[in-house]
Amino acid sequence: VQLQACGGGLGQAGGSLRLSCAASGRTFSMGWFRQAPGKEREFVAAITWSGGSTRYADSVRGRFTISGDNVKNTEYLQMNSLKPEDTAVYYCTASVHTSLVITSRAADYWGQGTLVTVSS
């Protein structure tokens, strides 16, 4: 399975950006991680196709929304109320298991990463 993410770019504090990620094959759950300069990669959000369960990192809850289309194997990350600290390379992930991808080890596949830069 290959993951193709797009939608990154430059946003302004308080603004919005939307990321999408399409999987070339069937998946059972997908998610997003991010890595800011000089920091470790961290979990952002996850979704399972079975039941539509979602999970968010505390730092983005209430601002970011993960959604998807399990028929198209595509996920989206709507990022609102952006903050400069949201600046990072965002990676989409996917798993062939039904559990939420909330840790790096749970991900079976990784996208190439898309840069999000938020200016103050």
C-alpha positions as CSV (number, residue, x, y, z in Angstrom):
1,V,0.0,0.0,0.0
2,Q,1.3,3.4,-0.9
3,L,0.1,6.6,0.7
4,Q,0.0,9.9,-1.1
5,A,-0.5,13.0,1.0
6,C,-1.2,16.5,-0.3
7,G,-2.5,19.8,0.9
8,G,0.4,21.1,3.0
9,G,1.7,24.6,2.6
10,L,1.7,28.0,4.3
11,G,-1.0,29.0,6.6
12,Q,-1.6,31.9,8.9
13,A,-2.2,31.7,12.6
14,G,-5.9,31.4,13.2
15,G,-6.4,30.2,9.7
16,S,-7.2,26.8,8.2
17,L,-5.6,24.2,6.0
18,R,-6.8,20.8,4.9
19,L,-4.6,17.7,4.3
20,S,-5.6,14.6,2.4
21,C,-4.1,11.2,2.0
22,A,-5.0,8.6,-0.4
23,A,-4.1,4.9,0.0
24,S,-3.5,2.7,-3.0
25,G,-4.9,-0.3,-1.3
26,R,-7.4,-1.3,1.3
27,T,-6.8,-0.2,4.8
28,F,-8.7,-0.5,8.1
29,S,-7.5,2.5,9.9
30,M,-5.5,5.7,9.0
31,G,-4.0,8.5,10.9
32,W,-1.6,11.5,11.0
33,F,1.6,12.1,12.8
34,R,3.8,15.2,12.7
35,Q,7.4,16.1,13.3
36,A,8.4,19.6,14.1
37,P,12.0,20.8,13.6
38,G,14.2,19.5,16.3
39,K,11.4,17.5,17.9
40,E,10.4,13.9,17.9
41,R,7.5,12.6,15.7
42,E,4.2,12.8,17.5
43,F,0.7,11.5,17.1
44,V,-1.9,13.9,15.8
45,A,-5.1,12.1,14.9
46,A,-6.4,8.7,13.9
47,I,-9.6,7.1,12.5
48,T,-10.8,3.6,12.0
49,W,-13.2,2.7,9.2
50,S,-15.0,0.3,11.3
51,G,-17.4,2.4,13.4
52,G,-15.6,5.6,12.5
53,S,-13.8,5.9,15.8
54,T,-11.4,8.8,16.1
55,R,-8.7,9.9,18.5
56,Y,-6.9,13.2,18.8
57,A,-3.8,14.5,20.5
58,D,-4.6,16.9,23.3
59,S,-2.7,19.6,21.4
60,V,-5.1,19.5,18.4
61,R,-8.4,18.4,20.0
62,G,-11.1,20.9,19.2
63,R,-9.1,22.5,16.3
64,F,-8.4,19.5,14.0
65,T,-10.9,17.1,12.6
66,I,-10.0,13.8,11.0
67,S,-12.4,12.2,8.5
68,G,-12.3,9.9,5.6
69,D,-13.9,7.9,2.9
70,N,-13.3,4.2,3.5
71,V,-14.5,3.3,0.0
72,K,-11.8,5.6,-1.5
73,N,-9.3,4.7,1.2
74,T,-8.8,8.4,1.7
75,E,-8.4,10.4,4.9
76,Y,-8.6,14.1,5.5
77,L,-7.3,16.4,8.2
78,Q,-9.1,19.7,8.6
79,M,-6.9,22.0,10.6
80,N,-8.6,25.1,12.0
81,S,-7.4,27.8,14.3
82,L,-3.8,27.1,13.3
83,K,-1.0,28.0,15.6
84,P,2.7,28.6,14.8
85,E,3.4,25.5,16.9
86,D,1.5,23.4,14.4
87,T,4.4,23.9,12.0
88,A,5.7,20.5,11.1
89,V,6.0,17.8,8.5
90,Y,2.8,15.9,8.6
91,Y,2.8,12.2,7.8
92,C,-0.2,10.1,7.0
93,T,-0.3,6.5,8.2
94,A,-2.3,3.5,7.5
95,S,-2.8,0.1,9.1
96,V,-4.3,-3.2,8.0
97,H,-5.5,-3.6,11.5
98,T,-8.7,-2.2,12.9
99,S,-7.2,-0.5,16.0
100,L,-6.5,3.2,16.0
101,V,-3.0,4.1,14.8
102,I,-2.0,6.2,17.8
103,T,1.6,5.0,18.0
104,S,4.3,4.8,15.4
105,R,4.6,1.0,15.9
106,A,0.9,0.6,15.0
107,A,1.4,2.0,11.6
108,D,2.0,-0.4,8.7
109,Y,2.5,2.2,6.1
110,W,3.7,5.8,6.0
111,G,3.3,8.6,3.5
112,Q,6.2,10.8,2.3
113,G,5.2,13.7,4.5
114,T,3.9,17.1,3.7
115,L,5.2,20.4,5.2
116,V,2.8,22.7,7.0
117,T,4.1,26.1,8.0
118,V,2.1,28.4,10.1
119,S,3.1,32.0,10.3
120,S,2.3,34.2,13.2
